[in-house]
Amino acid sequence: MNIMDVVATLVSFLAGAGIVYLVFNRKAAAEKKEKLNRADEIIDKAKKDANEIKYSARKEAKEIINEGKQELEKEERKRQNEFKAQEKELAKKEAQLESKIEENQEKSSKLDLVKNSLEEEKVNVSKELQRFKSRQDELAEKLSEVAGMTKEEAKNILIENMTDEAKVEFAKEFRRLEDLAKEDSEKASKRIIGIAIQRFAGDFVAEKTISSIELPSDDVKGRLIGREGRNIRAFEQICGVDLIIDDTPEVVVISSFNVVRREIARLTLQKLIADGRIHPAKIEEFHDKSKSELDKQLLDLGQKAQMEIGVHGIHPEILKLVGALNWRTSYTQNQYQHALEAAFICGAMAEELGMNVKQARRAALLHDIGKVIDASAEGSHAVIGADFAKKYGEPHDVVHAIRAHHDDEKPESVLAHLVAASDALSGARPGARKAMMESYVSRLTDIEEIVNSFDGVSRSYAISGGREIRVFVENDKISDEQTVLLSRDIAKKIEQEMSYPGTIKVTVLRETKAVGVAR
């Protein structure tokens, strides 16, 4: 290859390279131009969007300003209306005040006129009084001349006569006031008794007419209620009592004035809980079973009482009532024991008088059976009991003694007086109607158990009838300073866990012992 060929080849290469460069350069220019056009479009669009946003923002701002302006105008109108209403109210009150001021001024003027009139009347009365006194002196002098007595003698006679008349009038007034005081005192005493009954009736009823039953768990309450209250309605209807299920944990309450019904319901509920199957059929089954058991128990108690006093022939229905007295108390005195006690007392008095001892014991044993007869019966317990005894064939003398032992009927026989006396003697016996020994001992035991539950207490003694507790502590566990805190803690726990009358004094004692050995 010669130089010309090389040159030609080189020229051809350069020419081709130049053509390629020009092509790429034109393409790049075109792309650049296209990008610039796109950029211009994007900028124009951005400017357009910005103008739209700006316009929208201005429009919203104007709307917000207008709304705020309207709210302000509305608030301003409201305030103006309130101010106008207040101005009207103030104007009204001002007018009323001015009217009252005018009325007071008129009243003041009238009072001034009345005052002036009274002053004039006072002056006139003084003049009339002076004239009357002078006239009285003239008459007294004339009377003295006519009667031949001095003024002092006439005055003394007049005073004596007036004193006698005053004594008579005082006696009449005193008698009237005394009668009025008796009438008022009777009304007041009835009112006070009524208030006392109203105040303490709730506590008495709550204590004497309910029986509490402990449950194994609160789940039993739902089963006792049953679906839509089916079980509790059936229980109350069958047993004739009220079953109270409340928020008290694991306890339900049976409420009824009839002690026998309440006891039957208690036994029925215990059987239901023990069986676990609670539905109306089971309630009726266990109620009948409990009623039979209690009837037998009542009859056994009545027969036992009949045997103890040595009488016979009392009707079984009456004996059941005698047994039911075991669930009745009066001022904490058990009425079954009271009936037996009254029977023995009445028999002893009848024996001393040479009367029929068995009849006396019989009448005294039955004198309170009316207390356990259904509360729906009308009349006092003496009348109700007498009617029941008469119905079941008791002799007339016994029936009369029952009816008359509280003066519902005037006592017409010695037996009636003896029954009333034996009833009073049994109730008045010292200790008969005080708190039971069991409850007293139980309270002392509860106090000692609370005290002994504290750590460091070695022993404790309740003294002074439970009014004071002596606590002995261990020296190595309780210091002198800690005894003060311990006495406070014990007193606080007794307050929280016990109910008692009066106060209980807590005395904590810490003994120091020294032991020596002589050899």
Secondary structure, 3 states (H helix, E strand, C coil): CCHHHHHHHHHHHHHHHHHHHHHHHHHHHHHHHHHHHHHHHHHHHHHHHHHHHHHHHHHHHHHHHHHHHHHHHHHHHHHHHHHHHHHHHHHHHHHHHHHHHHHHHHHHHHHHHHHHHHHHHHHHHHHHHHHHHHHHHHHHHHHHHHHCCCHHHHHHHHHHHHHHHHHHHHHHHHHHHHHHHHHHHHHHHHHHHHHHHHHHHHHHHHHHCEEEEECCCCHHHHHHHCHHHHHHHHHHHHHCCEEECCCCCCEEEEECCCHHHHHHHHHHHHHHHHHCCCCHHHHHHHHHHHHHHHHHHHHHHHHHHHHHHCCCCCCHHHHHHHHHHHHCEECCEEHHHHHHHHHHHHHHHHHHCCCCHHHHHHHHHCCCHHHHCCCCCCCCHHHHHHHHHHHCCCCHHHHHHHHHCCCCCCCCCHHHHHHHHHHHHHHHCCCCCCCCHHHHHHHHHHHHHHHHCCCCEEEEEEEHHHCEEEEEECCCCCCHHHHHHHHHHHHHHHHHHCCCCCCCEEEEEECCCCCCCCC
